[in-house]
Each structure stands twice: as structure tokens, then as C-alpha cells.
Amino acid sequence: MKIIEIQEKTFSISSEIKNAYISFAKMDCSVVALKSDVKINGEHIVGYGFHSNGRYAVSELLKKRFIPRLNEAEEKDLINDEGTNFSPEKIWKVLMQNEKPGGHGERSTAVGTIDMAVWDLVSKIEQVPLYEHLAKKYGNGKHTNKIFVYAAGGYYYPGKDIPMLLDEMKSYLDLGFTTVKMKIGGVPLKEDLKRIEGVLKLVGDGNNLCVDANGRFDLATAIEYGKAMEPYNLKWYEEAGDPLDYELNSELSKSYKNPLATGENLFSVQDSRNLIRYGGMRKEIDWLQFDCSLSYGLVEYLKTLKVMKDYNWSSTRVIPHGGHQLSCNIAAGLDLGGNEIYPSLFQPFGGFPDSSNVENSYVTFPEFIGMGYEKKVKLNDLLKKLFN
Amino acid sequence: MKIIEIQEKTFSISSEIKNAYISFAKMDCSVVALKSDVKINGEHIVGYGFHSNGRYAVSELLKKRFIPRLNEAEEKDLINDEGTNFSPEKIWKVLMQNEKPGGHGERSTAVGTIDMAVWDLVSKIEQVPLYEHLAKKYGNGKHTNKIFVYAAGGYYYPGKDIPMLLDEMKSYLDLGFTTVKMKIGGVPLKEDLKRIEGVLKLVGDGNNLCVDANGRFDLATAIEYGKAMEPYNLKWYEEAGDPLDYELNSELSKSYKNPLATGENLFSVQDSRNLIRYGGMRKEIDWLQFDCSLSYGLVEYLKTLKVMKDYNWSSTRVIPHGGHQLSCNIAAGLDLGGNEIYPSLFQPFGGFPDSSNVENSYVTFPEFIGMGYEKKVKLNDLLKKLFN
């Protein structure tokens, strides 16, 4: 059982949006395809992977380090002991050869991109949806084709005023979402409060609205925003301070009584564990948002889920960042709290199969095999071109 | 005042050595050169930068993100308010545009590489050695041309036995070093203890020997090694566990009474601060080894030194990883505890000017301008070729 061809390509996912920290005008994304010698119905099985938005393409890392390691590996180091399928864990070890510990950025995206393709490949060879494979092999056996999803957007962009923000949010409600997320911290507090109050009127209840500061605030500002927003009883207040400033987060959690959320910019099991150890996150109400595609993939994510268990955190407290189908599958197969979705952004990569049904912020997937890309027409068209 | 040409190139620094974690067989390094329109004696002033060993070249990150940002910046965003020189801090802000917080790896090397070139350029325009510029502008005004250095080596490589290890260490003593460092953790404890005892006989005193596990141990093994090594009274026991496992480090510090050292794989001020907050490091005896070239350069390092001050750590507790001349200059200008040197490895990048004098593990620099590269013939030859 072999990988006979590997392709990688960079795609632009540029847009005019801004969060409180960065502009997305030059954002791009790496995509990889792993073609195996396994044939089903006469066709070579191919696994596809890409990474979430917010970090840049990692073409050179893929081409110079990670793909060569895969190409140079012996067959036995890539497949399971029974020889019935590829082994994500063994492939991960091959990828991480000669990488020093620490320094978790960029390469974590490159490894996550390949790892996503590996899981697509493995579950296609099993001829089941990935979530079913995960539930059986790594979970409690139970899986679902219906998960909680929320619509993330509400970015800042040139000329966007409150009516435009409300139009955007209304479009998400029209799609079947009841929970939405908007950015804060890019304008003065007073202005942000007006934006929040506008959206609140639309979504009806604080529990339908999340706000995201993208790590911009110092402690004083984080607390000031918290005090001002507390009466709204929001679903969560996300990434108030720097993702690695666990002390800030811990202090904020003492002052802000409603749910906090963070973790999308922690790219290793060690960093995630530090958040749990030091970040003051409350396992009853707070949310963890680790994104496997930016953090060495699902093989590493399984270690992170294990750490959560060791610290008595329920897997349902995780709603990942990134809006990709790997997180949809993990949520459906390993009992996460749901997934982020960007209905109007980062297409065709984000989201779920085209014929999925969204109602009351729950998505029900149609039948699919593997990751489900083939049921998403525009994404499938793009991926198929990797071998042309 | 403008940067008129930028070059970047990747050089191999491959060798057969291994530490407890990785092989260096495919190790490489990015080098950049910034040519300015400032002329002295009819020559354009050029700043050169590269990064430390242990992380791979970052050519694409330089070419696709960081160098374009520099090229696209307006002049006023690159020079100081007086217009008399380039501003490392302003250039750093330009480089870090549209980079999300967190995920400190690879890009931290790319920014560190450019930042090194900027400091070389700035101090050449001032026509002083960088350490003098640093002391005057960022330090207490006092500088020295003599700093503590130790010889790092003692790697594992194919066929290397204890006599060969002793030959290597003897060669360092012959060069004027009295303090040396060797790797541990790549073979069983019993074998490592024999290697350590062999070297101890040669260097005479535990205070002349450091050992480095390169982050390989779990807590039990770290403590086991600590118990076995405590009687030797070593100068330090380095990176016992994963660089981000602050709890392991903190637990080890309760069990191991002699000095610990760590920090070379923490690539941001936030990570360094977390080590100080949570790692149990003892400001009276332990050593911090942050390496600016891997962690966004000296602009970020100045923030790290500020954090240390805020936590009542003396700058003399820092002896950086990496063995490059930027750390030599920082040590000499900002009162660090010294610098690491690899006399037999990673050449021609590491070390200090050729005519430097090493005695009792203190190096005295000859006169130089800027970083001092021009007084290191082989390095200078390599750098000069960047514009051919």
C-alpha cells in the first residue's frame, strides 16, 4: 500500500475583511493531495487536505521538508500493522523526524495540512464517513450526522457600517443559523457596544451571539470590555488577550462571570495543556477552540483531547476554530461541542456538503464517504484539478 | 535613507551530529543582506543576518511575506524620527504586519534573520561596534569587549566513543575554553554517566561542565538523571523536558538542587514570560537561554529583557543559545552572562572574529564595526558573495 503521487498548491483566500489584529488582503492557503495505489471501483483513492484561514500557505515547508520525508519513507512506516490501511500516527512520526521540540508555528500548519489529507484517504479506504471511523476507532462508538454550528463573520471592512453588519448577520439567520459571531476590538468600545446591541436586537438573545477580540486587548481593556458586555449575557467572549498570556486570561476569568472562549492560536498539545493548566478556564462554562489543521493535525489533536480528559474537561467544551470539514467530522465522531462555520468567507474551503441542512444552528450532513469534500461541488472541482 | 537591494540565500550547515532529539544531516540556514543607500568611504553600507542552527531555512517566508513588506514600506516607516539611521523597531512593525498573535515558530526565525541584518546595518551607520551602540541606546552605557563563553559540542554521531568525545573536549580546552557542554539523553543513563565522568576528569570540576538533554525527558527520567548527576555539581543541566512543559521544569527544580538551564526553544516574549511565570526557574542559580535569532530578533529580545527586569531577574542570568555574533554583541553591550560557542560546528556562521583571544573561557574581541562579521574571514567571504 503506497502513496504514489503527492501534489501541493497554494490558493488565495484573500478578502477585504479585517479583524482587530490583521487584514486578510494577502491571505492564502496550502492544499495537498495524496494519491494512493489503492483502487476502489477502478479509481485510485486520493486524500485531500488544506489548512484553516488566518495563517499563510506553507508551500516551501511542504516541498522541502514534509513531502520529501513522506516520499523517502519505507512502506512499513506508513501503514498499519495489519497492512489494511495507512496509519495516520505512523505517517505523523515520519513527518516530524528531525524537528526540534518547541517553536510551534507554520510547520504545525504544514503537518496539519498533510494530516488532513491522510484522514480523508484513510476513511475513504474504509469506505465510511470519517466521523464514523473516528467514533469506532478513537471514540465511544457513537457518532451523529448532526452537530451544532455557528456562523462566524462580523469582520471589519472598509465602509462597513452597522446596517451592513446587520444585513450580513441577517443573511446567516436566513441560512438557518441562530448563533452568530462578530468581531470586536477594531473600533473604540463605545462603537463596538453599538454594533453588539444592533446584532443583539436581530438575534434576540445574548446566548445567540459570540464576540471575538482576536487577542488584541491588554488586561485593563479586556476587563473594561468584559464589564461593559456582561449585561448582554453573550454566548462567549473570545480571545480577549494574547493567546499565550494565560495570566491575563486567568485574571479576566475572575472578573468576567459569563463564558470565555480561546485556544485557536495554540498550535500544539503542550500549548493547549498550558491553557488548561494556567489559563483559569472554567470547565463548566468556558469554550476551547483548538484548530487541528493549524496545530499538527488530528494525530496531535487526539493527544490534546486526551489531555483534556486527564484534566476532567468534557470534549463537548471544544468548538474548534477554522470552519473546515475535518472539524465537522471530529465534532460528529468524537463528541465535540460543534464547529465554527464562515458562511460568506474562505470559500470554497470552509463549510460542509452543499446539500447539508441547517436548522436552529444545527447542521445535518447528507451521506458521504471520507471527509465529505466530494459532496461540495466547488471545493471538489478545485481539488480534482490538483492532478491536472 | 533607503534599503536599495535585498538578497536572501539558503546555506547548508549539515553535519553528522545528533542530539537526543534530532539529526543535523539536513540542517540549513537562511542568510539575508540589506544594502542601503548610505555610503561611507564610497561604499554602500550593507547589513547581514542569518539564524542559529537547529531550525531550518525559511526562504519562502522571507521571499513571500517579510521581504515584500520591507520593499513595499514607505521610507518614513523604516527610519528613526531624526532621519539619521534605520529604526529596528519600526522595521520590526513593518515585518509583523498582518501576522496573527501566537504560533511562534518559523516566521520568528525569518523575522530574526532580517532583524539581525538591520542591527548590523544600524551599527555600521553609527560606525561603532554593535555592543557599544546597544549599551548607549538600550543599556546602562557600559560595555565591554570581553565576555564569558563556553564551548558547546559533545553531540552523538555514528561511531563516536568516549575517547573521541574526550578528544573533542580536549580540543576546546586547547582553544582557551575551560567550560564545555555535552549532550545527554541519546543513550541509556548508565552510558551517559560514563561519558560525563570521562569529561569531568578532563575539565577538572563540575562547574566547568554543562549537560544538555534537548527536551527529551519525561518528568520521571528528568528526575532520575538529576538524582544521578547531582553529586557532580555541574554548571547546569539543560532542557531536561519539553520546552513548553513548564510544570515538568518546575517539578524538576524542586528535586534537583543544582542549576538548571532552558529557554532556547521559546520563540517569543510571551513564551519566555511563561517560563518565568510558571517554570519554577530560580533567579539566583538558574540560566535562561533565549536565542534572539530564532525568536523575532533583538527588537523582541529587548522586550524579553524588560520582562526579566519586571520579574526581578538579572540580565546576567541569560546565556543565549546559538553561538552567533549578535548574541556576542548583546552580551557585551547589555550585560548578559555570556554566550554559547560551537568551536567545531555550524561554521562559518558561529563564533566571533578570527583574531579574538579566548582565555579561561572569556573571549576578548578585537576592534570591529557593526556585528564584527568583516573580521571573520570565511564568513565575510560568504556574505560578500550574496550580491554577486
HADDOCK unambig.tbl for C-alpha pairs under 7 A between the chains (distance, minus, plus):
assign (segid A and resid 21 and name CA) (segid B and resid 100 and name CA) 6.63 0.50 0.50
assign (segid A and resid 22 and name CA) (segid B and resid 98 and name CA) 4.32 0.50 0.50
assign (segid A and resid 22 and name CA) (segid B and resid 99 and name CA) 6.46 0.50 0.50
assign (segid A and resid 22 and name CA) (segid B and resid 100 and name CA) 6.49 0.50 0.50
assign (segid A and resid 23 and name CA) (segid B and resid 98 and name CA) 5.64 0.50 0.50
assign (segid A and resid 60 and name CA) (segid B and resid 60 and name CA) 5.78 0.50 0.50
assign (segid A and resid 98 and name CA) (segid B and resid 22 and name CA) 4.33 0.50 0.50
assign (segid A and resid 98 and name CA) (segid B and resid 23 and name CA) 5.66 0.50 0.50
assign (segid A and resid 99 and name CA) (segid B and resid 22 and name CA) 6.45 0.50 0.50
assign (segid A and resid 100 and name CA) (segid B and resid 21 and name CA) 6.62 0.50 0.50
assign (segid A and resid 100 and name CA) (segid B and resid 22 and name CA) 6.48 0.50 0.50
assign (segid A and resid 101 and name CA) (segid B and resid 215 and name CA) 6.78 0.50 0.50
assign (segid A and resid 101 and name CA) (segid B and resid 242 and name CA) 6.37 0.50 0.50
assign (segid A and resid 101 and name CA) (segid B and resid 243 and name CA) 6.83 0.50 0.50
assign (segid A and resid 102 and name CA) (segid B and resid 243 and name CA) 5.84 0.50 0.50
assign (segid A and resid 102 and name CA) (segid B and resid 244 and name CA) 6.57 0.50 0.50
assign (segid A and resid 102 and name CA) (segid B and resid 265 and name CA) 5.23 0.50 0.50
assign (segid A and resid 102 and name CA) (segid B and resid 266 and name CA) 6.53 0.50 0.50
assign (segid A and resid 103 and name CA) (segid B and resid 104 and name CA) 5.66 0.50 0.50
assign (segid A and resid 103 and name CA) (segid B and resid 105 and name CA) 4.16 0.50 0.50
assign (segid A and resid 103 and name CA) (segid B and resid 265 and name CA) 6.09 0.50 0.50
assign (segid A and resid 103 and name CA) (segid B and resid 266 and name CA) 6.45 0.50 0.50
assign (segid A and resid 103 and name CA) (segid B and resid 267 and name CA) 6.11 0.50 0.50
assign (segid A and resid 104 and name CA) (segid B and resid 103 and name CA) 5.67 0.50 0.50
assign (segid A and resid 104 and name CA) (segid B and resid 104 and name CA) 5.85 0.50 0.50
assign (segid A and resid 104 and name CA) (segid B and resid 105 and name CA) 5.10 0.50 0.50
assign (segid A and resid 105 and name CA) (segid B and resid 103 and name CA) 4.14 0.50 0.50
assign (segid A and resid 105 and name CA) (segid B and resid 104 and name CA) 5.09 0.50 0.50
assign (segid A and resid 105 and name CA) (segid B and resid 105 and name CA) 4.17 0.50 0.50
assign (segid A and resid 105 and name CA) (segid B and resid 106 and name CA) 6.31 0.50 0.50
assign (segid A and resid 106 and name CA) (segid B and resid 105 and name CA) 6.30 0.50 0.50
assign (segid A and resid 106 and name CA) (segid B and resid 106 and name CA) 6.05 0.50 0.50
assign (segid A and resid 215 and name CA) (segid B and resid 101 and name CA) 6.79 0.50 0.50
assign (segid A and resid 242 and name CA) (segid B and resid 101 and name CA) 6.38 0.50 0.50
assign (segid A and resid 243 and name CA) (segid B and resid 101 and name CA) 6.83 0.50 0.50
assign (segid A and resid 243 and name CA) (segid B and resid 102 and name CA) 5.85 0.50 0.50
assign (segid A and resid 244 and name CA) (segid B and resid 102 and name CA) 6.56 0.50 0.50
assign (segid A and resid 244 and name CA) (segid B and resid 270 and name CA) 6.01 0.50 0.50
assign (segid A and resid 244 and name CA) (segid B and resid 271 and name CA) 6.89 0.50 0.50
assign (segid A and resid 245 and name CA) (segid B and resid 270 and name CA) 6.54 0.50 0.50
assign (segid A and resid 265 and name CA) (segid B and resid 102 and name CA) 5.24 0.50 0.50
assign (segid A and resid 265 and name CA) (segid B and resid 103 and name CA) 6.11 0.50 0.50
assign (segid A and resid 266 and name CA) (segid B and resid 102 and name CA) 6.53 0.50 0.50
assign (segid A and resid 266 and name CA) (segid B and resid 103 and name CA) 6.47 0.50 0.50
assign (segid A and resid 267 and name CA) (segid B and resid 103 and name CA) 6.11 0.50 0.50
assign (segid A and resid 270 and name CA) (segid B and resid 244 and name CA) 6.00 0.50 0.50
assign (segid A and resid 270 and name CA) (segid B and resid 245 and name CA) 6.53 0.50 0.50
assign (segid A and resid 271 and name CA) (segid B and resid 244 and name CA) 6.89 0.50 0.50
